């Protein structure tokens, strides 16, 4: 019987997954960039909108447009999480090198 598996590994082709793979291509961020990335977050207005959409989503009250908006926030948050994780790893590695102090970042 012939195999139904594709001849190559299956990859998530979403924009977020593609960017995450690009960002994980073996090149490390410079520590200064890593520190900057760890300061990036949604602003208070966006956080409020995310919370509002999430609450309404749990009640099944979102329009198709709002569902897409919430999905966009979720995807952006996922990418931000990947960036933060990579940045923390870079700073942890830099702090372990001789002559380096403790990392200058805090986990939120």
ABEGO torsion letter per residue (X at the ends): XBBABBABBBBBABAAAAAAAAAAAGBBBBAAAAAAAAABBBBAAAAAAAAAAAAAAAAGABBAAAAAAAAAAAAAAAAAAAAAAAAAAAAAAAAABBGBBBBABBBX
